[in-house]
Amino acid sequence: MSDALIETIDTPDGTFTVLADTDGAVLASGWTADDAAVLGRIHPSLRPETVRRSTTAAVDAVRAYYAGELTAVVDVPVRQLGTELQGRGWEALRRIRPGAPLSYTAFAAALGAPSAVRAAASICARNAPALFVPCHRVLRGDGSLGGFAWGVDVKRRLLAREAAV
């Protein structure tokens, strides 16, 4: 990959940065203004050689999400590279409905690997295009939040927003 676009906007949950391929697929995103932190989330073989500031179509979906269209972000194409199980997991995360989070155990079962709870958690941890692949919708078995790359406070606010709609 040679070129990518990066755009940063303000959201109710803080600064949000999107890094997208020139074809519009989101490679990585998160609640930060630190471009390097977003770039660091991308699989090395997908990292762009050059990054330039520009508008991205994906940001329109982020704005729609924050305006109450909670499913707008899962229609945006994403590009990640991982194992077969990770790929299936990232696709499955996009099918979790807003306001209906799953436990890591239920997420592992949905992947057809009910004993792979640690792998399910790893799929969430390695997810680069946060929000577009809503890994924040997976919780610990006791209902507690667990971790989130962009902070538990952001995860809590996202889940509260989704539960309210």
TIMISE-329569 format. One record per residue: x, y, z of N, C-alpha, C, O, CB in turn; residue in three letters. Coordinates in Angstrom, 2 decimals. Glycine has a CB too. Example, Ala and Ser with C-alpha at 12.3 -4.5 7.8 and 13.67 -1.06 7.14 Angstrom:
# TIMISE-329569
PT  13.19  -5.69  7.80  12.30  -4.50  7.80  13.20  -3.30  7.80  14.24  -3.32  8.46  11.31  -4.47  9.05  ALA
PT  12.85  -2.25  7.08  13.67  -1.06  7.14  12.90  0.03  7.87  13.41  1.14  8.04  14.08  -0.60  5.72  SER
This chain:
# TIMISE-329569
PT  0.85  -1.17  0.00  0.00  0.00  0.00  0.89  1.22  0.00  1.94  1.24  0.65  -0.96  0.00  1.21  MET
PT  0.48  2.23  -0.72  1.37  3.38  -0.83  0.83  4.64  -0.18  1.61  5.41  0.39  1.65  3.64  -2.26  SER
PT  -0.47  4.88  -0.23  -0.99  6.15  0.22  -2.25  5.93  1.05  -3.04  5.02  0.79  -1.28  7.06  -0.97  ASP
PT  -2.43  6.78  2.05  -3.62  6.73  2.88  -3.98  8.15  3.29  -3.16  9.07  3.24  -3.41  5.83  4.14  ALA
PT  -5.22  8.31  3.69  -5.76  9.60  4.11  -6.06  9.55  5.60  -6.49  8.51  6.11  -7.03  9.98  3.30  LEU
PT  -5.83  10.65  6.28  -6.11  10.70  7.71  -6.92  11.96  8.01  -6.64  13.03  7.48  -4.80  10.67  8.55  ILE
PT  -7.92  11.79  8.86  -8.77  12.92  9.24  -9.10  12.80  10.72  -9.36  11.72  11.23  -10.08  12.97  8.38  GLU
PT  -9.08  13.94  11.39  -9.37  13.99  12.82  -10.53  14.95  13.05  -10.55  16.06  12.51  -8.11  14.42  13.64  THR
PT  -11.49  14.50  13.85  -12.65  15.34  14.18  -12.89  15.30  15.69  -12.38  14.43  16.40  -13.91  14.87  13.40  ILE
PT  -13.69  16.25  16.16  -14.13  16.23  17.55  -15.45  15.47  17.63  -16.31  15.63  16.77  -14.27  17.68  18.11  ASP
PT  -15.60  14.66  18.67  -16.85  13.94  18.93  -17.22  14.15  20.39  -16.39  14.63  21.17  -16.71  12.41  18.59  THR
PT  -18.42  13.79  20.79  -18.79  13.88  22.21  -17.91  13.02  23.12  -17.85  13.25  24.33  -20.23  13.48  22.38  PRO
PT  -17.23  12.03  22.54  -16.35  11.16  23.32  -14.88  11.54  23.19  -14.00  10.81  23.65  -16.54  9.72  22.91  ASP
PT  -14.61  12.68  22.56  -13.24  13.14  22.40  -12.81  13.15  20.94  -13.59  12.83  20.04  -12.30  12.27  23.20  GLY
PT  -11.58  13.53  20.74  -11.00  13.59  19.40  -10.99  12.19  18.80  -10.63  11.22  19.46  -9.57  14.19  19.43  THR
PT  -11.39  12.10  17.52  -11.46  10.81  16.84  -10.71  10.93  15.52  -10.93  11.86  14.76  -12.94  10.36  16.60  PHE
PT  -9.82  9.97  15.26  -9.01  9.98  14.05  -9.30  8.74  13.21  -9.39  7.63  13.73  -7.51  10.06  14.39  THR
PT  -9.46  8.97  11.91  -9.72  7.90  10.95  -8.57  7.87  9.94  -8.20  8.91  9.39  -11.10  8.09  10.22  VAL
PT  -8.02  6.69  9.71  -7.03  6.48  8.66  -7.65  5.54  7.64  -8.00  4.40  7.97  -5.68  5.90  9.25  LEU
PT  -7.78  6.01  6.40  -8.43  5.22  5.36  -7.54  5.10  4.14  -6.77  6.00  3.82  -9.77  5.84  4.98  ALA
PT  -7.67  3.96  3.48  -7.01  3.76  2.20  -7.63  4.72  1.20  -8.73  5.23  1.42  -7.13  2.27  1.73  ASP
PT  -6.95  4.96  0.11  -7.49  5.89  -0.90  -8.77  5.36  -1.54  -9.50  6.13  -2.16  -6.46  6.15  -1.98  THR
PT  -9.06  4.05  -1.40  -10.32  3.51  -1.90  -11.46  3.67  -0.90  -12.59  3.28  -1.18  -10.15  2.04  -2.25  ASP
PT  -11.18  4.25  0.27  -12.20  4.52  1.27  -12.28  3.51  2.40  -13.00  3.75  3.37  -13.50  4.59  0.62  GLY
PT  -11.58  2.39  2.30  -11.62  1.39  3.37  -10.85  1.90  4.59  -9.71  2.37  4.46  -11.03  0.03  2.89  ALA
PT  -11.47  1.82  5.75  -10.83  2.25  6.99  -9.81  1.20  7.42  -10.12  0.02  7.53  -11.88  2.50  8.12  VAL
PT  -8.60  1.67  7.65  -7.52  0.79  8.11  -7.41  0.81  9.63  -7.11  -0.21  10.25  -6.19  1.21  7.48  LEU
PT  -7.64  1.97  10.22  -7.56  2.12  11.67  -8.27  3.40  12.08  -8.40  4.34  11.29  -6.09  2.12  12.16  ALA
PT  -8.71  3.41  13.32  -9.37  4.59  13.86  -9.39  4.49  15.37  -9.25  3.41  15.94  -10.81  4.75  13.30  SER
PT  -9.57  5.63  16.00  -9.66  5.63  17.45  -9.78  7.03  18.03  -9.62  8.02  17.32  -8.47  4.94  18.04  GLY
PT  -10.05  7.08  19.31  -10.29  8.33  20.02  -8.96  8.92  20.47  -8.56  8.79  21.63  -11.23  8.12  21.24  TRP
PT  -8.28  9.55  19.53  -6.98  10.16  19.78  -6.69  11.17  18.67  -7.24  11.07  17.57  -5.86  9.08  19.86  THR
PT  -5.84  12.12  18.96  -5.33  13.03  17.94  -3.92  12.61  17.52  -3.29  13.27  16.69  -5.33  14.48  18.45  ALA
PT  -3.43  11.52  18.09  -2.08  11.03  17.83  -2.09  10.12  16.60  -2.49  8.96  16.68  -1.53  10.28  19.07  ASP
PT  -1.64  10.67  15.47  -1.60  9.89  14.23  -0.79  8.61  14.39  -1.17  7.56  13.87  -1.02  10.73  13.10  ASP
PT  0.32  8.69  15.10  1.19  7.52  15.28  0.47  6.40  16.04  0.69  5.23  15.75  2.47  7.91  16.03  ALA
PT  -0.37  6.76  17.00  -1.12  5.74  17.75  -2.09  5.00  16.83  -2.26  3.79  16.96  -1.89  6.39  18.92  ALA
PT  -2.70  5.71  15.91  -3.63  5.08  14.96  -2.84  4.23  13.97  -3.21  3.09  13.70  -4.47  6.15  14.22  VAL
PT  -1.77  4.77  13.43  -0.93  4.00  12.49  -0.39  2.73  13.13  -0.29  1.70  12.47  0.24  4.86  11.98  LEU
PT  -0.04  2.80  14.40  0.51  1.65  15.10  -0.46  0.49  15.26  -0.04  -0.63  15.54  0.98  2.07  16.44  GLY
PT  -1.74  0.74  15.07  -2.75  -0.32  15.20  -2.85  -1.19  13.94  -3.42  -2.28  13.98  -4.11  0.30  15.51  ARG
PT  -2.30  -0.71  12.84  -2.44  -1.40  11.54  -1.42  -2.53  11.41  -0.27  -2.40  11.82  -2.27  -0.40  10.38  ILE
PT  -1.88  -3.65  10.83  -0.98  -4.77  10.53  0.18  -4.22  9.68  -0.07  -3.45  8.75  -1.73  -5.94  9.78  HIS
PT  1.42  -4.58  9.98  2.57  -4.02  9.26  2.46  -4.10  7.73  2.91  -3.19  7.04  3.82  -4.71  9.70  PRO
PT  1.90  -5.16  7.21  1.83  -5.29  5.75  0.79  -4.37  5.12  0.76  -4.20  3.90  1.53  -6.72  5.38  SER
PT  -0.07  -3.77  5.94  -1.08  -2.84  5.43  -0.72  -1.37  5.69  -1.44  -0.47  5.25  -2.42  -3.15  6.07  LEU
PT  0.38  -1.13  6.40  0.74  0.25  6.73  1.11  1.03  5.47  1.89  0.56  4.65  1.92  0.28  7.73  ARG
PT  0.54  2.21  5.33  0.83  3.01  4.14  2.24  3.60  4.17  2.81  3.82  5.23  -0.19  4.14  4.01  PRO
PT  2.78  3.83  2.97  4.09  4.48  2.87  3.96  5.97  3.14  4.84  6.58  3.76  4.70  4.24  1.48  GLU
PT  2.87  6.56  2.68  2.63  7.98  2.91  1.22  8.18  3.44  0.29  7.46  3.09  2.85  8.78  1.61  THR
PT  1.08  9.18  4.28  -0.21  9.54  4.86  -0.37  11.04  4.66  0.53  11.82  4.96  -0.31  9.14  6.37  VAL
PT  -1.54  11.42  4.16  -1.78  12.85  4.00  -3.12  13.22  4.62  -4.08  12.44  4.59  -1.75  13.26  2.51  ARG
PT  -3.16  14.41  5.19  -4.40  14.92  5.78  -5.39  15.22  4.67  -5.05  15.87  3.68  -4.13  16.19  6.62  ARG
PT  -6.59  14.74  4.83  -7.64  14.95  3.84  -8.97  14.57  4.47  -9.02  13.95  5.54  -7.38  14.12  2.54  SER
PT  -10.04  14.94  3.81  -11.35  14.47  4.27  -11.51  13.02  3.84  -10.96  12.59  2.82  -12.50  15.36  3.70  THR
PT  -12.27  12.27  4.63  -12.56  10.88  4.32  -14.07  10.67  4.37  -14.76  11.29  5.18  -11.83  9.91  5.31  THR
PT  -14.56  9.81  3.51  -16.00  9.51  3.53  -16.40  8.85  4.85  -17.53  8.99  5.30  -16.37  8.59  2.35  ALA
PT  -15.46  8.14  5.46  -15.76  7.43  6.71  -16.18  8.39  7.82  -16.98  8.02  8.68  -14.56  6.62  7.15  ALA
PT  -15.64  9.60  7.82  -15.98  10.56  8.86  -17.46  10.94  8.80  -18.06  11.24  9.83  -15.10  11.81  8.73  VAL
PT  -18.04  10.93  7.62  -19.49  11.19  7.52  -20.27  10.16  8.32  -21.26  10.49  8.98  -19.95  11.17  6.03  ASP
PT  -19.83  8.90  8.27  -20.50  7.84  9.03  -20.31  8.03  10.53  -21.22  7.74  11.31  -19.97  6.46  8.61  ALA
PT  -19.14  8.52  10.94  -18.90  8.80  12.37  -19.84  9.91  12.84  -20.43  9.81  13.91  -17.41  9.21  12.61  VAL
PT  -19.97  10.95  12.04  -20.90  12.03  12.40  -22.34  11.51  12.47  -23.09  11.88  13.37  -20.81  13.18  11.38  ARG
PT  -22.72  10.65  11.53  -24.07  10.05  11.55  -24.27  9.21  12.80  -25.33  9.25  13.41  -24.31  9.19  10.27  ALA
PT  -23.25  8.44  13.18  -23.32  7.63  14.40  -23.62  8.54  15.60  -24.53  8.26  16.38  -21.99  6.85  14.63  TYR
PT  -22.87  9.61  15.73  -23.05  10.50  16.87  -24.35  11.30  16.77  -24.80  11.87  17.76  -21.88  11.44  16.98  TYR
PT  -24.96  11.35  15.59  -26.26  12.00  15.43  -27.41  11.02  15.69  -28.57  11.40  15.57  -26.39  12.60  14.01  ALA
PT  -27.09  9.77  16.04  -28.11  8.79  16.38  -28.29  7.65  15.39  -29.06  6.73  15.66  -29.39  9.47  16.54  GLY
PT  -27.62  7.69  14.25  -27.68  6.60  13.28  -26.58  5.59  13.63  -25.53  5.55  12.99  -27.51  7.13  11.80  GLU
PT  -26.84  4.78  14.64  -25.81  3.94  15.23  -25.28  2.84  14.31  -24.20  2.31  14.56  -26.34  3.31  16.46  LEU
PT  -26.01  2.51  13.26  -25.54  1.47  12.35  -24.78  2.03  11.15  -24.26  1.27  10.34  -26.71  0.65  11.86  THR
PT  -24.70  3.34  11.03  -24.03  3.95  9.87  -22.58  3.50  9.74  -22.09  3.34  8.62  -24.08  5.47  9.97  ALA
PT  -21.89  3.29  10.83  -20.46  2.97  10.78  -20.18  1.56  10.26  -19.12  1.33  9.69  -19.86  3.12  12.15  VAL
PT  -21.10  0.64  10.45  -20.82  -0.73  10.00  -21.04  -0.91  8.50  -20.74  -1.98  7.96  -21.68  -1.71  10.75  VAL
PT  -21.55  0.10  7.82  -21.67  0.05  6.37  -20.41  0.53  5.66  -20.28  0.37  4.45  -22.86  0.88  5.91  ASP
PT  -19.49  1.11  6.41  -18.24  1.62  5.84  -17.28  0.44  5.65  -17.11  -0.37  6.56  -17.60  2.72  6.77  VAL
PT  -16.65  0.33  4.48  -15.69  -0.77  4.29  -14.47  -0.60  5.20  -14.02  0.51  5.47  -15.25  -0.85  2.82  PRO
PT  -13.95  -1.73  5.65  -12.75  -1.75  6.47  -11.76  -2.75  5.86  -12.15  -3.61  5.07  -13.08  -2.12  7.96  VAL
PT  -10.51  -2.62  6.24  -9.50  -3.57  5.77  -8.58  -3.88  6.93  -7.91  -3.01  7.48  -8.69  -3.00  4.55  ARG
PT  -8.56  -5.18  7.30  -7.66  -5.67  8.35  -7.03  -6.96  7.86  -7.56  -7.63  6.98  -8.42  -5.88  9.70  GLN
PT  -5.92  -7.31  8.43  -5.25  -8.55  8.08  -4.99  -9.32  9.36  -4.43  -8.78  10.32  -3.92  -8.29  7.30  LEU
PT  -5.40  -10.58  9.37  -5.19  -11.42  10.54  -5.42  -12.87  10.17  -5.48  -13.23  8.99  -6.12  -11.01  11.68  GLY
PT  -5.56  -13.70  11.18  -5.83  -15.12  10.95  -7.26  -15.30  10.46  -8.05  -14.36  10.46  -5.59  -15.94  12.25  THR
PT  -7.58  -16.52  10.04  -8.95  -16.80  9.61  -9.94  -16.54  10.75  -11.00  -15.95  10.52  -9.06  -18.26  9.13  GLU
PT  -9.61  -16.97  11.97  -10.50  -16.75  13.10  -10.66  -15.26  13.39  -11.77  -14.80  13.67  -9.97  -17.48  14.36  LEU
PT  -9.58  -14.50  13.31  -9.68  -13.06  13.52  -10.59  -12.43  12.47  -11.44  -11.60  12.80  -8.29  -12.40  13.48  GLN
PT  -10.42  -12.81  11.23  -11.28  -12.28  10.16  -12.74  -12.58  10.40  -13.60  -11.71  10.24  -10.86  -12.84  8.82  GLY
PT  -13.04  -13.82  10.80  -14.42  -14.17  11.12  -14.92  -13.36  12.32  -16.07  -12.94  12.36  -14.55  -15.69  11.42  ARG
PT  -14.03  -13.16  13.28  -14.40  -12.40  14.47  -14.71  -10.95  14.16  -15.69  -10.40  14.66  -13.30  -12.47  15.50  GLY
PT  -13.88  -10.33  13.33  -14.12  -8.92  12.99  -15.43  -8.78  12.22  -16.15  -7.80  12.39  -12.95  -8.36  12.15  TRP
PT  -15.73  -9.75  11.36  -17.02  -9.72  10.65  -18.17  -9.90  11.64  -19.20  -9.22  11.53  -17.07  -10.83  9.57  GLU
PT  -18.00  -10.80  12.60  -19.06  -11.04  13.59  -19.29  -9.82  14.48  -20.43  -9.53  14.85  -18.70  -12.25  14.46  ALA
PT  -18.23  -9.10  14.81  -18.39  -7.89  15.62  -19.30  -6.88  14.92  -20.06  -6.17  15.57  -17.02  -7.26  15.91  LEU
PT  -19.21  -6.83  13.61  -20.03  -5.86  12.86  -21.51  -6.24  12.87  -22.37  -5.42  12.52  -19.53  -5.76  11.41  ARG
PT  -21.81  -7.47  13.27  -23.21  -7.91  13.32  -23.84  -7.75  14.70  -25.05  -7.96  14.86  -23.31  -9.37  12.89  ARG
PT  -23.05  -7.37  15.70  -23.61  -7.15  17.04  -24.41  -5.85  16.99  -23.89  -4.79  16.66  -22.48  -7.09  18.14  ILE
PT  -25.68  -5.95  17.34  -26.56  -4.78  17.26  -26.25  -3.78  18.38  -25.94  -4.18  19.50  -28.04  -5.21  17.34  ARG
PT  -26.35  -2.50  18.06  -26.18  -1.48  19.11  -27.20  -1.73  20.23  -28.36  -2.02  19.96  -26.35  -0.05  18.53  PRO
PT  -26.75  -1.61  21.45  -27.63  -1.80  22.60  -27.80  -3.25  23.00  -28.54  -3.55  23.94  -28.97  -1.22  22.30  GLY
PT  -27.12  -4.18  22.30  -27.23  -5.61  22.61  -25.83  -6.24  22.70  -25.52  -7.15  21.94  -28.08  -6.34  21.54  ALA
PT  -25.00  -5.76  23.64  -23.63  -6.29  23.73  -23.63  -7.77  24.08  -24.58  -8.30  24.66  -22.83  -5.51  24.77  PRO
PT  -22.53  -8.43  23.73  -22.32  -9.85  24.03  -21.21  -9.98  25.07  -20.38  -9.09  25.23  -21.97  -10.65  22.75  LEU
PT  -21.22  -11.10  25.78  -20.08  -11.43  26.63  -19.00  -12.05  25.74  -19.28  -12.49  24.62  -20.49  -12.42  27.80  SER
PT  -17.77  -12.07  26.23  -16.70  -12.73  25.48  -17.05  -14.19  25.23  -16.74  -14.73  24.17  -15.36  -12.62  26.22  TYR
PT  -17.70  -14.84  26.20  -18.11  -16.24  26.05  -19.13  -16.39  24.93  -19.02  -17.29  24.11  -18.68  -16.78  27.36  THR
PT  -20.13  -15.51  24.91  -21.14  -15.57  23.84  -20.54  -15.22  22.49  -20.93  -15.78  21.47  -22.31  -14.62  24.15  ALA
PT  -19.59  -14.31  22.49  -18.91  -13.95  21.25  -18.12  -15.14  20.72  -18.16  -15.43  19.52  -17.97  -12.73  21.46  PHE
PT  -17.40  -15.84  21.60  -16.65  -17.04  21.19  -17.60  -18.09  20.63  -17.30  -18.73  19.62  -15.84  -17.62  22.39  ALA
PT  -18.74  -18.27  21.28  -19.73  -19.24  20.79  -20.26  -18.84  19.43  -20.48  -19.70  18.57  -20.89  -19.37  21.79  ALA
PT  -20.47  -17.55  19.22  -20.96  -17.07  17.92  -19.95  -17.32  16.81  -20.31  -17.40  15.64  -21.29  -15.57  18.00  ALA
PT  -18.68  -17.44  17.18  -17.63  -17.73  16.20  -17.52  -19.23  15.93  -16.73  -19.66  15.09  -16.30  -17.19  16.68  LEU
PT  -18.32  -20.02  16.65  -18.24  -21.47  16.50  -17.09  -22.07  17.29  -16.69  -23.21  17.04  -18.11  -21.82  15.06  GLY
PT  -16.55  -21.31  18.22  -15.42  -21.77  19.04  -15.69  -21.43  20.49  -15.00  -20.59  21.07  -14.08  -21.12  18.56  ALA
PT  -16.70  -22.09  21.11  -17.13  -21.70  22.46  -16.04  -21.76  23.53  -16.14  -21.07  24.54  -18.24  -22.57  22.88  PRO
PT  -15.01  -22.57  23.33  -13.95  -22.65  24.33  -12.84  -21.63  24.08  -11.88  -21.55  24.86  -13.35  -24.05  24.35  SER
PT  -12.96  -20.85  23.04  -11.90  -19.91  22.65  -12.17  -18.49  23.17  -12.12  -17.53  22.41  -11.76  -19.87  21.13  ALA
PT  -12.45  -18.38  24.46  -12.77  -17.08  25.04  -11.57  -16.14  24.99  -11.73  -14.95  24.71  -13.25  -17.24  26.49  VAL
PT  -10.38  -16.66  25.25  -9.18  -15.81  25.18  -8.95  -15.33  23.74  -8.58  -14.18  23.52  -7.93  -16.58  25.68  ARG
PT  -9.18  -16.20  22.77  -9.03  -15.81  21.37  -10.05  -14.74  21.02  -9.74  -13.80  20.28  -9.19  -17.03  20.42  ALA
PT  -11.26  -14.87  21.54  -12.30  -13.86  21.29  -11.86  -12.50  21.85  -12.04  -11.47  21.19  -13.65  -14.29  21.93  ALA
PT  -11.28  -12.50  23.04  -10.79  -11.26  23.62  -9.64  -10.69  22.80  -9.53  -9.47  22.63  -10.34  -11.50  25.08  ALA
PT  -8.79  -11.55  22.28  -7.67  -11.11  21.45  -8.15  -10.50  20.14  -7.56  -9.54  19.65  -6.73  -12.29  21.16  SER
PT  -9.21  -11.04  19.58  -9.80  -10.47  18.35  -10.21  -9.02  18.61  -9.96  -8.14  17.78  -11.03  -11.32  17.88  ILE
PT  -10.83  -8.79  19.74  -11.24  -7.42  20.10  -10.01  -6.53  20.30  -9.97  -5.40  19.83  -12.11  -7.43  21.37  CYS
PT  -9.01  -7.04  21.00  -7.82  -6.25  21.31  -7.03  -5.88  20.06  -6.39  -4.83  20.02  -6.92  -7.02  22.26  ALA
PT  -7.07  -6.72  19.03  -6.31  -6.47  17.82  -7.11  -5.74  16.74  -6.64  -5.56  15.62  -5.79  -7.77  17.26  ARG
PT  -8.31  -5.33  17.07  -9.17  -4.64  16.12  -8.66  -3.22  15.88  -8.61  -2.41  16.80  -10.62  -4.61  16.62  ASN
PT  -8.29  -2.92  14.64  -7.74  -1.59  14.33  -8.80  -0.54  14.02  -8.67  0.58  14.51  -6.80  -1.70  13.17  ALA
PT  -9.83  -0.83  13.22  -10.81  0.22  12.90  -11.94  0.31  13.94  -13.09  -0.05  13.67  -11.42  -0.04  11.51  PRO
PT  -11.57  0.79  15.13  -12.53  0.91  16.23  -13.73  1.74  15.78  -13.59  2.64  14.94  -11.87  1.54  17.47  ALA
PT  -14.86  1.46  16.32  -16.18  2.01  16.02  -16.74  1.39  14.75  -17.89  0.96  14.74  -16.11  3.53  15.88  LEU
PT  -15.95  1.33  13.66  -16.42  0.72  12.42  -16.56  -0.79  12.57  -17.43  -1.40  11.96  -15.45  1.05  11.27  PHE
PT  -15.70  -1.37  13.40  -15.81  -2.77  13.85  -15.98  -2.65  15.36  -15.01  -2.52  16.09  -14.51  -3.67  13.44  VAL
PT  -17.23  -2.69  15.81  -17.55  -2.27  17.19  -17.18  -3.28  18.28  -18.05  -3.92  18.87  -19.01  -1.99  17.29  PRO
PT  -15.89  -3.41  18.52  -15.42  -4.32  19.56  -15.83  -3.85  20.95  -15.77  -4.63  21.91  -13.91  -4.46  19.48  CYS
PT  -16.24  -2.60  21.07  -16.68  -2.10  22.38  -17.97  -2.79  22.84  -18.36  -2.66  24.00  -16.89  -0.58  22.33  HIS
PT  -18.62  -3.53  21.95  -19.88  -4.21  22.27  -19.67  -5.59  22.87  -20.62  -6.37  22.95  -20.74  -4.32  21.04  ARG
PT  -18.46  -5.91  23.28  -18.18  -7.19  23.93  -17.72  -6.91  25.36  -16.84  -6.08  25.59  -17.09  -8.01  23.14  VAL
PT  -18.34  -7.62  26.31  -18.13  -7.38  27.74  -17.65  -8.66  28.43  -17.74  -9.75  27.87  -19.41  -6.88  28.41  LEU
PT  -17.16  -8.50  29.62  -16.82  -9.66  30.44  -18.09  -10.43  30.80  -19.20  -9.89  30.70  -16.06  -9.23  31.74  ARG
PT  -17.92  -11.67  31.19  -19.05  -12.53  31.53  -19.91  -11.99  32.66  -21.11  -12.27  32.70  -18.54  -13.88  31.91  GLY
PT  -19.33  -11.22  33.56  -20.09  -10.66  34.68  -20.75  -9.33  34.32  -21.36  -8.68  35.17  -19.19  -10.48  35.89  ASP
PT  -20.62  -8.93  33.04  -21.22  -7.68  32.58  -20.33  -6.46  32.75  -20.69  -5.37  32.31  -22.49  -7.45  33.32  GLY
PT  -19.16  -6.64  33.38  -18.26  -5.50  33.51  -17.60  -5.21  32.16  -17.61  -6.05  31.26  -17.18  -5.76  34.59  SER
PT  -17.04  -4.02  32.04  -16.58  -3.55  30.74  -15.35  -4.26  30.20  -15.24  -4.43  28.98  -16.30  -2.12  30.82  LEU
PT  -14.44  -4.67  31.04  -13.18  -5.21  30.53  -12.34  -4.07  29.98  -12.53  -2.92  30.36  -13.44  -6.29  29.45  GLY
PT  -11.43  -4.38  29.09  -10.55  -3.36  28.54  -11.07  -2.77  27.24  -12.04  -3.26  26.66  -9.18  -3.93  28.33  GLY
PT  -10.40  -1.71  26.80  -10.69  -1.08  25.52  -9.47  -0.25  25.16  -8.98  0.53  25.97  -12.01  -0.20  25.59  PHE
PT  -8.98  -0.41  23.94  -7.75  0.27  23.52  -7.81  1.78  23.72  -6.78  2.41  23.95  -7.47  -0.03  22.07  ALA
PT  -8.99  2.36  23.63  -9.13  3.82  23.69  -9.66  4.29  25.03  -10.06  5.45  25.17  -10.05  4.29  22.58  TRP
PT  -9.68  3.40  26.02  -10.06  3.77  27.37  -11.45  3.27  27.75  -12.38  3.32  26.95  -10.01  5.26  27.53  GLY
PT  -11.55  2.80  28.96  -12.82  2.25  29.46  -13.89  3.34  29.53  -15.07  3.04  29.34  -12.62  1.61  30.84  VAL
PT  -13.51  4.58  29.79  -14.51  5.66  29.84  -15.18  5.85  28.48  -16.39  6.06  28.42  -13.86  6.97  30.29  ASP
PT  -14.40  5.77  27.40  -14.99  5.88  26.06  -15.92  4.70  25.82  -17.03  4.88  25.31  -13.87  5.92  24.97  VAL
PT  -15.50  3.50  26.18  -16.33  2.31  26.00  -17.65  2.47  26.76  -18.72  2.17  26.23  -15.58  1.04  26.48  LYS
PT  -17.58  2.93  27.99  -18.77  3.12  28.82  -19.75  4.10  28.14  -20.95  3.85  28.09  -18.37  3.64  30.23  ARG
PT  -19.22  5.22  27.63  -20.08  6.22  26.99  -20.69  5.68  25.69  -21.86  5.95  25.40  -19.27  7.49  26.70  ARG
PT  -19.92  4.93  24.92  -20.45  4.34  23.69  -21.61  3.40  24.00  -22.67  3.47  23.37  -19.34  3.59  22.94  LEU
PT  -21.40  2.52  24.97  -22.44  1.56  25.34  -23.68  2.27  25.91  -24.80  1.87  25.62  -21.90  0.56  26.38  LEU
PT  -23.48  3.31  26.70  -24.62  4.07  27.25  -25.39  4.74  26.13  -26.62  4.72  26.13  -24.13  5.13  28.27  ALA
PT  -24.69  5.33  25.16  -25.34  5.98  24.03  -26.17  4.95  23.24  -27.31  5.22  22.85  -24.27  6.64  23.11  ARG
PT  -25.59  3.78  23.02  -26.28  2.75  22.24  -27.47  2.16  23.00  -28.48  1.81  22.39  -25.31  1.64  21.87  GLU
PT  -27.36  2.05  24.30  -28.45  1.50  25.10  -29.64  2.46  25.14  -30.78  2.04  25.30  -27.97  1.19  26.53  ALA
PT  -29.36  3.75  25.01  -30.40  4.77  25.12  -31.26  4.89  23.86  -32.35  5.47  23.89  -29.77  6.12  25.43  ALA
PT  -30.78  4.35  22.76  -31.51  4.52  21.49  -32.42  3.34  21.24  -33.12  3.29  20.22  -30.53  4.68  20.31  VAL
